[in-house]
Amino acid sequence: MKQIVELIINGDSHDVIVEEHRSLLDTLREEAGLTGTKKGCDVGDCGACTVLVDGQPVNACLMLAVEASGKRVETVEGLQSASGALHPLQDAFMRHGASQCGFCTPGILMMARQLLEENPDPTDEEIRFGLSGNICRCTGYTKIFDAIRSAAQEMRTTRETEVTL
């Protein structure tokens, strides 16, 4: 049975008609046209489809679109500012060469964003734990960790500057 679902994606409201068994991942990619979120394993093992729902990371392949109705969904496309400026994590990933094939990158960026929201100065162990469930088959994670530490430092400096102004 089809039903209308209201999704608030990256701050914009979208009314989509979906089958009740349709995943959030497929709805984001096909109905909303947001293809940044990747479909990897489709069983919740790889983390390529990680998005934030009401601020919490979820595997979009395991969540039904109807479960996300009325909730705030943030995808990797939502990281950029309205002016098109890259989020510090995106910038750091580019500067540090943290993505090779890039397939895992959207999910890792979303997970890292949530990690840095909760912990602005994570240790390597906290980064490792925070990214558990996000698999990268290319980089060996060293450059990913470097990028996350760099972005964390930049974000802390920005916050400190804003507080003193």
N, C-alpha and C positions, 0 to 999 in steps of 0.2 A: 504494500500500500504506500502511495506517495503522500508526502505532506510538506507543507511550507515550513521552513526553518529559518529563523533570523540569526545570522551570525554577525558578530561585531568583529571584523577582521582589520587589524592594524588601525583601529579607530573609526572605520567606516562600516555602516550597517549594510548587510547584504541579505535579501530575502531569496532563498533558493528552494527549489522543489526537489526533494530527494526521496528515494526509497528508504524505508525505515532501517534497512540493514546496510546502508551506504556509509562507508568510513569517512571520517573527517578528512583524512588524507586525500581520498579520491574527490571529495567535494571541493576541497581547496584547489586542487589541481585542475579539475575538469569544469566544475560549475563556476568557481570564482576566478579561474584563469591565473592562479598564483602557482607557478611551477617551480619556485625556488625550493620548496619543501620536496625532498626526494623520496621516491618509493624504492626502498632497498629490498629487505627480506619479506616485508608485508606480514611479519609475525611478531614484531616487537623486539627482535634480537639485535639489530644493528644501530638504531638510533638516528638513521639518516632522516627520518620523518619527524624529529622532535620539534614541537612548537610549544608556545606558552599558552595555557588556558587559565584565565584569571590569575596570571602571574606564576603558574606552576608548570614545569615541564611535563609534557605527555607525549607518548608515541601516537601520532595522529593516525597511524594504521590500525591501532587498537581501540580508538575511540569512535563511536558512531557520531555522525553529524548531528543527529537529534539530541545527543547528550550534551552537545556544545551550544544548543539553542539558547540565545540570550546571554551567552558568556563572552568575555573578551578573549579573542584568539589573536596571538601575535606570531607572525611568520617572519622568516628572514628578510622578506621585503620590507617589513616594518622597522628594521634597524636603522635604515637611512633616515636622515631628517627630511623635512618637507622641502628644504632647499637642495636636497640631493647629496649633502655631505655624508661621508661614511661614518658609521659608528666607530669609536676607537678600536673595538675588536676587529672590525673588518679591515681597518687601516693597518693594524698590527699584523694581521694574518698576511696581508700583502707584503709589508715591509720585511717580515721574517720568513717568507716563503713557506708558510705553514700549511698550504694546501698544494697537493700535486694534481691528482685527477679532479679533486674538488667535490666529489660525490658526497662525502661525509660532512663537508664543511658547513652547510646550512644547519644541520642538526647540532654540530659541535658549537657553532656560534650561539645558537639559542640556549644551549645548556650552559655555556660559559657566561652568557649574559645573566642568567639566573644566579649562577654561582657568585658572580661579582656583585650582584644586587644584595645578596645575603652576607657575603664576606668580601669586602673590598681589598683585603690583603691576604690572599690565600697562600699557604705553603704548597710545595710541590705535591705533598701527600694529599692535601685538601683538593687540589686541582685534579689529581689522579682519581680520587673518590668521586668528585663532582662530575667527572666525565665518564664514569663507569656506565656502561651501556651504550656508549657511542664508539663504534668501531671504525678505525682508519686502517686501510690495508696498504697505504703507500708510505706514510711519513715516519713511522716509528715514534711519533708523538713528541719528540724533542723540540722541534720547531713550533709545534702547537703550544706546548707549555711555555716556550720563550715568548710567543705572541700574547698569550693570556697574561703572563707576568707583566709584559710591557704595557698592555692595555690597562691593566689594573693600576699601574703606576700613573699613567696618563689620566685616568679617571679620578684617582685620588687627588692629584695635583689640581685638576679642574675644579673638583668639589671644594678644595681648600681655598682656591682663588675666589670662587663664588661666595664663600662664607665671609672672606675678609672684605669683599666689596660691599 
